[in-house]
Amino acid sequence: METISLNNGNLVATIHLLGAEVRSIINLENNHEYMWNGNPEIWSGVSPVLFPVVGKTTDGRVTYKEQQYPLGNHGFARHLVFTVEKHQTDEVTLLLITNSNETSRYPFNLEFRVIYRLVGKSLTTTYSVRNIDKQTAYFSVGAHPAFRCPFDEYHTLEQYSIEFDQKEDLVQYEINSQAFFTGKTTTCPLHSIELNQNVFDNDAIIFSNIQKKIIRLKESGSDRQISVSFDGFDWLGLWSKPGASYICIEPWCGHSDLLGFDGEIDSKPAIKNIAAGEIWSRNYTITFSY
């Protein structure tokens, strides 16, 4: 598997060109690995890039101008090899052109760039979409990083919490057993979620209406934490397989289809649009405090 490495003297990140996926982030001072190990017996992902859809699509496809395009869970970017457009010691730009080889895959021709940059003990990820088509294009994009949790073999999951920056009235979205949105929501006054083996028994926990977009995975009794700041992302998913030793903190611009949705992609819930010739971008930052 062809990889790219970034190193800024504090962290070293290993990125697979397949899917532009970060597979490892190691603290050079103590050789600590922050990311899930991608054990295929549990879940082979580590931090897949979700594009050009986030989540599930009805019947595994999208429709545009009455033509159907196969587009399954979280899109196709995670299954394709990106091109290295620019590579420096601490930064890399990876490029995928949606219709460069297969026009039946997706109705719009987009340049999709994933830019990774190490700064101090942080990794910033930028998603950039440029519409090189002659029509307005529609897409979603999201992140799916899985952090090793517990942080070491001396702690248990029950010693960790997910903490928002302040107490807020968050909107939580119900999903069914296939991860489609049911349309039902609950308003939750929430500051933190105490972790245990049953938190994700009903699959992902999904929120919107987050005013201060900083979230932390914290270890009780210490100052060790991983924080994720995600301004510009409308949705947040939290997920793990029950009993697995990772926690996913997932900023999204988009989400799964509503149960029973049968419209075209331009009417898909939470879809983003970009005019011909325009550029759209968002970034999020992961900071490691230990």
C-alpha positions in Angstrom: 0.0 0.0 0.0 1.5 3.3 -1.1 1.7 5.8 1.7 2.8 9.4 2.4 4.4 10.5 5.7 4.3 13.9 7.4 6.7 14.9 10.2 7.0 18.2 12.0 9.2 17.1 14.9 6.3 16.6 17.2 4.1 14.2 15.3 4.5 11.8 12.4 1.4 11.0 10.3 1.1 8.1 7.9 -1.5 8.5 5.1 -2.6 6.0 2.6 -3.1 7.2 -1.0 -6.0 4.8 -1.2 -8.8 6.9 0.1 -6.5 9.7 1.3 -6.9 8.0 4.7 -4.8 8.9 7.8 -3.8 5.5 9.2 -1.5 6.5 12.0 -0.5 9.6 14.1 2.4 9.0 16.5 3.8 11.3 19.1 7.6 11.4 18.5 8.5 12.2 22.1 6.9 9.1 23.7 6.1 7.0 20.6 2.4 7.0 21.5 -0.1 6.0 18.8 -3.3 8.1 18.8 -5.3 6.3 16.1 -7.2 3.1 16.1 -5.2 0.2 14.6 -7.8 -0.7 11.9 -8.2 -4.4 13.0 -10.2 -5.9 10.2 -11.9 -8.4 12.5 -13.7 -5.4 14.1 -13.5 -2.5 11.7 -10.8 -2.0 9.1 -11.2 1.8 8.8 -9.1 4.3 10.7 -10.2 7.7 9.3 -12.0 7.2 6.0 -12.8 10.3 3.9 -16.6 10.5 3.2 -17.3 11.9 -0.3 -19.4 12.7 -2.4 -22.0 11.5 0.1 -22.1 11.0 3.8 -23.9 8.0 5.2 -26.5 5.8 3.5 -28.3 6.4 0.2 -31.6 4.9 -0.8 -31.0 1.6 -2.6 -27.3 2.4 -2.7 -27.6 5.0 -5.4 -28.4 8.7 -6.2 -30.5 10.0 -9.1 -29.9 13.1 -11.2 -32.0 14.1 -14.2 -33.7 10.6 -14.0 -30.4 8.8 -14.4 -29.3 6.6 -11.5 -25.7 6.4 -10.2 -24.5 3.7 -7.8 -23.3 5.5 -4.7 -23.2 3.5 -1.6 -22.4 4.1 2.1 -20.1 7.2 2.5 -19.4 7.5 -1.2 -16.5 6.3 -3.4 -13.6 8.4 -2.4 -12.5 6.0 0.3 -12.1 3.2 -2.3 -10.1 5.2 -4.9 -6.4 6.1 -5.1 -5.6 9.9 -4.8 -2.8 11.7 -6.7 -0.1 13.5 -4.7 -0.4 17.1 -6.0 2.1 18.6 -3.5 4.1 17.1 -0.7 6.3 19.0 1.9 7.7 17.6 5.1 4.7 18.6 7.2 2.0 19.1 4.6 0.4 17.2 1.6 -2.3 17.9 -0.9 -4.0 14.9 -2.4 -6.3 15.1 -5.4 -9.2 13.1 -6.8 -11.1 14.0 -9.9 -14.5 12.5 -9.7 -15.1 11.8 -13.4 -11.5 11.4 -14.7 -12.0 7.8 -15.7 -15.6 6.8 -15.3 -18.4 9.2 -16.1 -21.1 6.8 -15.1 -19.9 6.9 -11.5 -21.2 10.4 -10.6 -23.2 13.1 -12.4 -20.7 15.9 -11.7 -17.1 16.5 -12.5 -15.3 17.9 -9.4 -11.7 18.3 -8.2 -11.7 17.0 -4.7 -8.6 17.9 -2.6 -7.7 16.6 0.9 -5.0 18.7 2.5 -3.2 17.5 5.6 -1.0 19.8 7.6 0.9 19.2 10.9 1.3 22.2 13.2 2.7 21.6 16.7 0.7 18.7 18.2 -2.2 19.2 15.8 -3.4 17.9 12.5 -5.5 20.1 10.3 -7.5 18.6 7.5 -8.9 20.7 4.7 -11.5 19.5 2.2 -11.6 21.5 -1.0 -14.1 21.0 -3.8 -13.7 22.8 -7.2 -16.5 22.5 -9.7 -14.9 21.9 -13.1 -18.3 21.0 -14.6 -20.6 23.3 -16.6 -23.5 22.9 -14.2 -24.2 23.3 -10.5 -23.0 20.3 -8.7 -24.3 18.6 -5.5 -22.2 16.7 -2.9 -21.6 16.0 0.8 -18.3 15.6 2.6 -17.3 14.3 6.0 -14.6 13.0 8.3 -14.5 9.8 10.2 -11.4 9.6 12.5 -11.2 6.8 15.0 -9.1 7.5 18.1 -7.6 4.8 20.2 -9.7 4.7 23.4 -8.8 3.8 26.1 -5.5 5.7 25.5 -3.5 2.9 27.0 -3.8 -0.6 28.5 -4.0 0.8 32.1 -7.5 2.4 31.6 -11.0 1.3 30.8 -13.6 2.9 28.6 -15.6 3.9 31.6 -12.8 6.3 32.5 -13.4 8.5 29.5 -16.0 11.0 28.4 -16.9 13.1 25.4 -17.2 16.7 26.4 -18.6 19.7 24.5 -17.1 23.1 25.1 -20.2 24.3 26.8 -23.7 23.0 27.8 -26.0 23.4 24.8 -29.4 22.4 23.6 -28.3 19.9 20.9 -30.6 18.3 18.4 -30.2 14.6 18.2 -31.4 12.6 15.2 -32.9 9.2 15.3 -31.5 6.6 12.9 -32.9 3.1 12.1 -31.0 -0.1 12.2 -29.7 0.6 8.6 -28.5 4.1 9.6 -31.1 6.0 7.7 -32.6 9.1 9.3 -36.2 8.5 10.5 -37.1 12.2 10.7 -37.5 12.0 14.5 -35.4 14.4 16.6 -34.9 15.1 20.3 -33.6 18.3 21.9 -30.9 17.4 24.5 -29.4 19.8 27.0 -26.0 18.3 27.0 -22.5 19.1 28.1 -20.8 15.6 28.2 -21.4 12.0 27.5 -19.9 9.4 29.9 -18.6 6.5 27.9 -19.3 2.8 28.6 -19.8 -0.4 26.6 -23.4 0.4 25.8 -23.3 4.0 24.6 -23.4 3.0 21.0 -25.7 0.0 21.2 -28.1 1.8 18.8 -25.3 2.7 16.4 -24.1 6.3 15.9 -25.2 9.3 17.9 -25.8 12.3 15.6 -26.2 15.9 16.6 -26.7 19.3 15.0 -27.3 22.8 16.4 -23.9 22.9 18.0 -23.0 26.5 18.6 -19.4 26.2 19.8 -17.9 23.5 17.7 -15.1 22.1 19.9 -15.4 18.6 21.3 -13.0 16.7 23.5 -12.3 13.0 24.3 -11.1 13.2 27.9 -9.6 10.8 30.3 -10.8 11.2 33.9 -8.2 11.9 36.6 -5.7 13.3 34.2 -5.2 16.1 31.7 -4.9 13.8 28.7 -7.4 14.6 26.0 -7.9 14.8 22.2 -9.9 17.8 21.0 -11.6 18.3 17.6 -12.6 21.8 16.4 -14.9 21.8 13.4 -16.3 25.2 12.5 -18.2 25.1 9.2 -19.5 21.5 9.7 -23.2 21.3 10.3 -23.4 17.8 11.8 -21.5 15.7 14.2 -21.5 11.9 14.4 -20.1 9.9 17.4 -19.6 6.2 16.9 -17.9 3.0 17.9 -18.7 -0.7 17.6 -19.8 -1.9 21.0 -16.8 -3.4 22.8 -14.2 -1.9 20.3 -11.2 0.1 21.6 -11.9 3.3 19.6 -14.1 6.3 19.5 -15.0 8.1 16.2 -15.6 11.9 16.3 -17.0 12.8 12.9 -17.7 16.3 11.6 -20.0 16.2 8.6 -21.4 18.4 5.9 -24.3 16.1 5.0 -25.9 12.9 6.3 -27.7 9.8 5.4 -30.9 9.9 3.4 -34.2 10.1 5.2 -36.0 6.8 5.4 -38.0 6.4 2.2 -36.4 9.3 0.3 -36.7 8.8 -3.4 -35.9 12.3 -4.8 -33.0 13.5 -7.0 -29.7 14.4 -5.5 -30.4 18.2 -5.7 -33.3 17.6 -3.2 -31.4 15.2 -0.9 -31.4 16.4 2.7 -28.4 18.4 3.9 -26.8 18.3 0.4 -24.3 21.0 -0.5 -24.2 22.8 -3.9 -21.5 24.5 -5.8 -21.8 26.6 -9.0 -19.7 25.9 -12.1 -16.2 27.2 -11.6 -16.5 27.8 -7.8 -14.5 26.4 -4.9 -15.9 25.2 -1.6 -13.8 24.3 1.4 -14.0 23.4 5.1 -11.3 22.4 7.6 -11.2 20.8 11.0 -8.3 20.4 13.5 -7.4 17.5 15.8 -5.2 18.5 18.8 -3.4 15.9 21.0 -2.6 17.1 24.5 -0.4 14.2 25.6 
